């Protein structure tokens, strides 16, 4: 089996890679029957030379490889027919901008495995960059706070060497007395929590958070059963909610009345109630004035997220009264950080962390008969057709949705 670490070709450029040179060497040692080749790249966070020094072939032609491993979408013109591909295709939610990409993969008889579809038997994702999105997103929120209020000046993460350097910058600042709400319990929320805990910000229960004033910064971590409730008043069930959220409504406003800085680290499923609407944000008791929307569902559950922002220009303002975008530091505006490719700011750490999980969960499946059905569950396309698990995409492929 011959694997290729492919060059990232999507714009804006992404410096991440699935395997660092050291992790690829570990994969070669663990799986001697595997052959790994690296496609030459001038943007990757690890240089071609770093791979060559460890004995890997670096080449411009990987067409003789069986499995292509990348991070972002591969441009249609660069897809090689009859191969297996791993990358984030951004098609499983029927994203209109990538329909042609999925159609092209079917036409080219490509066996597609999206990193997002690699899950265990319970449906939980096994790999991803979530932790790094959380880390960078929470940091960026504090950076916005410092710039907006003239409190301190944090450098951009992309200018720092690694996570240790990021945390060293946080050690230089002092936070004001604010209340911070963090939603979610997955990898994204855990990454954001890592930043809050590095500050040694006190974590408090939701009961205390909703009823008390504090003389120091505090944060509260809430899961879906805190910010959503059943419409019939009965006790909610998280797993029931995930299967069918239609009988639920938002319970977010009590938190919005007590929060200065909201970090959105939750997963939002189709049909779930919005956390807060544009009307909610107009209420005089709505206190949130800073949002780091790491989940970044545009025009969705977090009403202030009008659009995704960029690493180059990460902040904008939302005027609740006019429901329009304004300057990030405009009076009475909600400052919004909604960068949708946050791990790109920390490419070295993010790549190393991703490679750990990919080597643990994915590569073994090629050599153990896929005994845990990791590949079988994740495979979106095969023999020019959608697999059974992804038949729901057929109307999308046909252009009917």
C-alpha positions as CSV (number, residue, x, y, z in Angstrom):
1,X,0.0,0.0,0.0
2,X,1.5,3.3,-1.1
3,X,0.4,6.5,0.7
4,X,1.0,10.1,-0.6
5,X,1.1,13.2,1.7
6,X,-0.3,15.6,-0.9
7,X,0.3,19.3,-1.5
8,X,-2.4,21.7,-0.3
9,X,-3.6,23.7,-3.3
10,X,-6.7,25.5,-1.9
11,X,-6.6,29.3,-1.5
12,X,-6.0,30.9,0.9
13,X,-2.9,28.7,1.4
14,X,-3.1,26.2,4.3
15,X,0.2,25.3,5.9
16,X,-1.1,22.3,7.8
17,X,-0.4,18.6,7.0
18,X,-1.7,15.3,8.3
19,X,1.7,14.0,9.2
20,X,4.8,15.8,10.5
21,X,8.1,14.3,9.4
22,X,8.6,12.7,12.8
23,X,5.1,11.2,12.9
24,X,5.4,9.9,9.4
25,X,8.6,8.2,10.4
26,X,6.7,6.6,13.3
27,X,4.1,5.4,10.9
28,X,6.7,3.8,8.7
29,X,8.2,2.0,11.7
30,X,4.9,0.7,12.9
31,X,3.7,-0.4,9.5
32,X,6.7,-1.7,7.5
33,X,4.4,-2.8,4.7
34,X,3.3,0.8,4.1
35,X,5.2,3.0,1.7
36,X,5.0,6.8,2.3
37,X,5.8,9.4,-0.3
38,X,5.6,13.2,0.1
39,X,4.4,15.5,-2.6
40,X,6.7,18.6,-2.8
41,X,5.2,21.8,-1.2
42,X,6.6,25.3,-0.8
43,X,3.9,26.3,1.8
44,X,3.8,23.4,4.2
45,X,4.8,24.2,7.8
46,X,7.4,21.4,7.5
47,X,9.9,21.7,4.7
48,X,10.6,19.2,2.0
49,X,14.1,18.9,3.4
50,X,12.7,17.8,6.8
51,X,11.0,14.8,5.2
52,X,14.0,14.0,2.9
53,X,16.3,14.0,5.9
54,X,14.3,11.2,7.4
55,X,14.5,9.1,4.2
56,X,11.2,9.9,2.6
57,X,10.9,10.4,-1.2
58,X,9.8,13.9,-2.0
59,X,8.4,14.3,-5.5
60,X,6.2,16.3,-7.8
61,X,4.5,13.2,-9.1
62,X,2.4,11.0,-6.8
63,X,0.2,9.4,-9.4
64,X,1.6,5.9,-8.6
65,X,0.3,6.1,-5.0
66,X,-2.9,4.3,-3.9
67,X,-4.0,6.6,-1.1
68,X,-3.9,10.4,-1.1
69,X,-3.8,12.1,2.3
70,X,-4.5,15.9,2.5
71,X,-6.2,18.5,4.7
72,X,-8.4,20.8,2.6
73,X,-10.4,20.3,-0.6
74,X,-8.4,19.2,-3.6
75,X,-9.2,21.4,-6.7
76,X,-11.1,19.3,-9.3
77,X,-8.4,19.6,-11.9
78,X,-5.9,18.1,-9.5
79,X,-8.0,15.0,-8.6
80,X,-6.4,11.8,-9.8
81,X,-9.0,9.2,-11.0
82,X,-9.4,5.8,-9.3
83,X,-7.6,6.7,-6.1
84,X,-8.5,6.8,-2.4
85,X,-8.6,10.3,-0.9
86,X,-8.6,11.7,2.6
87,X,-9.4,15.4,3.2
88,X,-12.1,17.7,4.5
89,X,-14.4,17.9,1.5
90,X,-17.1,20.1,3.1
91,X,-19.9,18.3,1.3
92,X,-21.6,16.2,4.0
93,X,-23.9,19.1,5.0
94,X,-24.7,19.7,1.3
95,X,-22.6,22.8,1.1
96,X,-23.6,24.3,-2.3
97,X,-20.1,25.6,-3.1
98,X,-18.6,22.1,-3.1
99,X,-21.3,20.1,-5.0
100,X,-19.3,20.1,-8.2
101,X,-16.4,18.6,-6.2
102,X,-18.4,15.6,-5.0
103,X,-19.8,15.1,-8.5
104,X,-16.3,15.1,-9.9
105,X,-15.2,12.5,-7.3
106,X,-18.0,10.2,-8.4
107,X,-17.2,10.7,-12.1
108,X,-13.5,10.0,-11.5
109,X,-14.3,6.8,-9.5
110,X,-12.6,8.2,-6.4
111,X,-13.1,6.5,-3.1
112,X,-13.6,9.5,-0.8
113,X,-13.1,9.5,3.0
114,X,-13.8,12.8,4.6
115,X,-11.9,13.4,7.9
116,X,-15.3,14.5,9.4
117,X,-16.8,11.1,8.6
118,X,-14.2,9.1,10.5
119,X,-16.2,8.1,13.6
120,X,-16.4,5.3,16.1
121,X,-19.4,2.9,16.4
122,X,-21.3,5.5,18.5
123,X,-20.8,8.2,15.9
124,X,-18.2,10.2,17.7
125,X,-15.4,11.8,15.6
126,X,-12.0,10.1,16.0
127,X,-9.8,12.8,14.4
128,X,-9.9,16.5,13.8
129,X,-8.4,19.9,14.5
130,X,-11.0,20.8,17.1
131,X,-8.7,21.3,20.0
132,X,-6.6,23.8,18.1
133,X,-9.7,25.7,16.9
134,X,-10.7,26.0,20.5
135,X,-7.3,27.2,21.7
136,X,-6.9,29.8,19.0
137,X,-10.5,30.9,19.1
138,X,-10.5,31.6,22.8
139,X,-7.1,33.4,22.5
140,X,-8.5,35.5,19.6
141,X,-11.5,36.6,21.7
142,X,-9.2,37.9,24.5
143,X,-7.1,39.6,21.8
144,X,-10.2,41.4,20.6
145,X,-11.1,42.4,24.1
146,X,-7.7,43.9,24.7
147,X,-7.7,45.9,21.4
148,X,-11.3,47.1,21.7
149,X,-11.1,48.3,25.3
150,X,-7.4,49.5,25.1
151,X,-6.5,47.0,27.9
152,X,-3.6,45.1,26.3
153,X,-2.2,44.1,23.0
154,X,-1.8,40.4,22.2
155,X,0.0,39.5,19.0
156,X,-1.7,37.4,16.3
157,X,-1.3,33.6,16.8
158,X,0.1,33.2,13.3
159,X,3.1,35.3,14.3
160,X,4.0,32.9,17.2
161,X,6.0,29.8,16.9
162,X,3.8,27.3,18.7
163,X,1.3,26.8,21.5
164,X,3.9,27.4,24.2
165,X,4.6,30.8,22.7
166,X,0.8,31.5,22.7
167,X,0.5,30.7,26.4
168,X,3.6,32.8,27.2
169,X,1.9,35.9,25.7
170,X,-1.2,35.2,27.9
171,X,1.1,35.3,30.9
172,X,1.9,38.9,30.2
173,X,-1.6,40.3,30.5
174,X,-4.2,40.8,33.3
175,X,-7.9,40.3,32.6
176,X,-10.6,42.6,33.8
177,X,-13.4,41.4,36.0
178,X,-15.6,39.7,33.4
179,X,-18.0,36.7,33.2
180,X,-17.3,34.2,30.5
181,X,-19.6,31.6,29.1
182,X,-18.3,28.6,27.2
183,X,-20.7,26.3,25.4
184,X,-19.9,22.7,24.4
185,X,-18.2,19.6,25.7
186,X,-16.3,18.4,22.7
187,X,-12.7,18.9,21.5
188,X,-13.4,22.5,20.5
189,X,-14.7,23.4,24.0
190,X,-11.9,21.5,25.7
191,X,-9.4,23.5,23.7
192,X,-11.0,26.8,24.7
193,X,-11.2,25.6,28.3
194,X,-7.4,25.0,28.2
195,X,-6.9,28.7,27.5
196,X,-9.3,29.7,30.4
197,X,-7.6,27.3,32.8
198,X,-4.1,28.6,31.7
199,X,-5.3,32.0,32.9
200,X,-6.4,30.3,36.2
201,X,-9.8,31.8,35.7
202,X,-12.2,30.4,38.3
203,X,-14.8,27.9,37.0
204,X,-18.2,28.2,38.6
205,X,-21.4,26.2,38.4
206,X,-24.2,27.5,36.3
207,X,-26.4,28.0,39.4
208,X,-23.8,30.3,40.9
209,X,-23.0,32.0,37.5
210,X,-26.7,32.9,37.0
211,X,-27.2,34.3,40.5
212,X,-24.0,35.9,41.7
213,X,-21.7,38.8,41.1
214,X,-17.9,38.3,41.4
215,X,-14.9,40.4,42.1
216,X,-12.7,38.4,39.7
217,X,-13.0,36.8,36.2
218,X,-15.0,33.6,36.2
219,X,-16.3,31.2,33.6
220,X,-19.1,28.7,33.3
221,X,-19.1,25.7,31.0
222,X,-22.5,24.8,29.7
223,X,-23.7,21.7,27.8
224,X,-26.7,21.5,25.5
225,X,-29.1,20.6,28.3
226,X,-28.3,23.9,30.1
227,X,-28.9,26.2,27.1
228,X,-31.8,24.2,25.6
229,X,-35.0,22.9,27.3
230,X,-38.0,20.8,26.4
231,X,-41.0,22.8,25.3
232,X,-43.3,20.7,27.4
233,X,-41.4,21.5,30.6
234,X,-40.2,17.9,31.2
235,X,-36.6,17.0,32.0
236,X,-34.6,16.9,28.8
237,X,-32.3,14.2,27.6
238,X,-29.1,15.0,25.6
239,X,-29.2,11.9,23.4
240,X,-32.9,12.4,22.7
241,X,-32.0,16.0,21.7
242,X,-29.2,14.9,19.3
243,X,-31.6,12.5,17.6
244,X,-34.6,14.9,17.4
245,X,-34.3,18.5,18.7
246,X,-37.7,19.5,17.4
247,X,-39.3,19.4,20.9
248,X,-36.8,21.8,22.4
249,X,-36.4,25.5,22.7
250,X,-33.6,27.8,23.7
251,X,-32.8,28.4,27.4
252,X,-29.9,30.7,26.6
253,X,-31.2,34.1,27.6
254,X,-30.7,33.7,31.4
255,X,-27.0,33.2,30.5
256,X,-26.9,36.1,28.1
257,X,-28.1,38.4,30.8
258,X,-25.1,37.5,33.0
259,X,-22.3,37.1,30.3
260,X,-19.8,39.5,29.0
261,X,-17.8,37.2,26.8
262,X,-19.4,34.2,25.1
263,X,-17.2,31.5,23.5
264,X,-19.3,29.3,21.2
265,X,-17.7,25.9,21.2
266,X,-20.8,23.8,20.7
267,X,-21.8,21.6,17.8
268,X,-25.0,22.8,16.1
269,X,-27.2,20.2,14.5
270,X,-29.9,20.9,11.9
271,X,-33.2,21.6,13.4
272,X,-31.9,22.5,16.8
273,X,-33.1,25.8,18.4
274,X,-31.0,28.9,17.9
275,X,-29.1,30.0,21.1
276,X,-30.1,33.6,20.6
277,X,-31.9,35.4,17.8
278,X,-31.6,38.9,16.5
279,X,-34.6,39.9,18.5
280,X,-33.0,38.4,21.7
281,X,-29.9,40.6,21.1
282,X,-32.1,43.7,21.1
283,X,-33.4,43.0,24.7
284,X,-32.1,45.6,27.2
285,X,-31.0,42.9,29.6
286,X,-28.9,41.2,26.9
287,X,-25.4,41.7,28.3
288,X,-23.0,39.9,25.9
289,X,-20.7,42.3,24.2
290,X,-18.0,39.9,22.9
291,X,-18.5,36.6,21.0
292,X,-15.8,34.2,19.9
293,X,-17.9,32.0,17.6
294,X,-15.6,29.1,17.0
295,X,-18.4,27.0,15.7
296,X,-19.1,29.7,13.1
297,X,-22.5,28.8,11.7
298,X,-23.2,31.9,9.6
299,X,-26.7,33.5,10.1
300,X,-27.6,30.7,12.4
301,X,-27.7,29.9,16.1
302,X,-25.5,32.8,17.2
303,X,-27.3,35.8,15.7
304,X,-24.3,38.1,15.8
305,X,-22.4,35.9,13.3
306,X,-23.3,37.6,10.0
307,X,-20.3,36.1,8.2
308,X,-17.1,34.2,8.7
309,X,-14.1,36.5,9.3
310,X,-10.6,35.9,8.2
311,X,-7.2,35.4,9.9
312,X,-6.1,38.7,8.2
313,X,-9.2,40.5,9.6
314,X,-10.6,38.4,12.4
315,X,-13.0,40.9,14.1
316,X,-16.1,42.8,13.2
317,X,-19.0,44.4,15.1
318,X,-22.7,43.5,15.2
319,X,-25.2,46.3,15.9
320,X,-28.2,44.6,17.5
321,X,-30.5,47.5,16.8
322,X,-29.8,47.8,13.0
323,X,-28.9,44.1,12.7
324,X,-25.9,45.1,10.6
325,X,-22.1,44.9,10.6
326,X,-20.2,47.8,12.1
327,X,-16.7,48.4,13.3
328,X,-15.5,45.8,15.9
329,X,-15.1,48.6,18.4
330,X,-18.2,50.6,17.7
331,X,-20.2,51.8,20.6
332,X,-22.9,49.4,21.8
333,X,-21.8,46.8,19.2
334,X,-21.2,43.1,19.9
335,X,-17.6,42.4,19.0
336,X,-17.5,39.2,16.9
337,X,-14.6,36.8,16.2
338,X,-15.8,34.2,13.6
339,X,-12.7,32.9,11.8
340,X,-13.7,29.6,10.3
341,X,-10.1,28.2,9.8
342,X,-8.6,28.9,13.2
343,X,-6.2,25.9,13.3
344,X,-4.4,27.4,10.3
345,X,-2.9,29.9,12.7
346,X,-1.2,27.2,14.7
347,X,-0.1,24.9,11.8
348,X,2.8,23.1,13.5
349,X,1.0,22.1,16.7
350,X,-2.2,21.4,14.8
351,X,-0.5,19.1,12.4
352,X,1.4,17.2,15.1
353,X,-1.9,16.7,17.1
354,X,-3.8,15.6,14.0
355,X,-1.1,13.1,13.0
356,X,-1.2,11.5,16.4
357,X,-4.9,10.6,16.0
358,X,-4.6,9.7,12.3
359,X,-1.9,7.2,13.1
360,X,-3.8,5.8,16.0
361,X,-7.2,5.4,14.4
362,X,-6.9,5.3,10.6
363,X,-3.6,3.8,9.3
364,X,-4.1,0.6,11.3
365,X,-7.4,-0.1,9.5
366,X,-5.5,-0.6,6.2
367,X,-3.5,-3.5,7.8
368,X,-5.9,-5.2,10.2
369,X,-8.7,-5.8,7.8
370,X,-10.6,-2.7,9.0
371,X,-11.6,-4.8,12.0
372,X,-13.3,-1.8,13.7
373,X,-15.0,-0.8,10.5
374,X,-13.5,2.7,10.7
375,X,-13.0,2.9,6.9
376,X,-16.2,1.2,6.1
377,X,-18.2,3.7,8.1
378,X,-16.3,6.7,6.8
379,X,-16.3,5.9,3.0
380,X,-18.6,8.3,1.2
381,X,-18.1,7.1,-2.4
382,X,-17.2,3.8,-4.0
383,X,-17.4,2.5,-7.6
384,X,-18.7,5.8,-8.8
385,X,-21.7,5.7,-6.3
386,X,-22.5,7.1,-2.9
387,X,-22.3,4.5,-0.2
388,X,-25.4,3.6,1.7
389,X,-24.6,5.8,4.7
390,X,-24.3,8.8,2.4
391,X,-27.2,8.2,0.1
392,X,-28.9,11.2,1.6
393,X,-26.5,13.3,-0.6
394,X,-28.0,12.0,-3.9
395,X,-30.4,14.9,-4.4
396,X,-27.5,17.2,-3.6
397,X,-25.4,15.4,-6.2
398,X,-28.2,15.6,-8.7
399,X,-28.6,19.3,-8.2
400,X,-32.1,19.0,-6.8
401,X,-31.2,20.7,-3.4
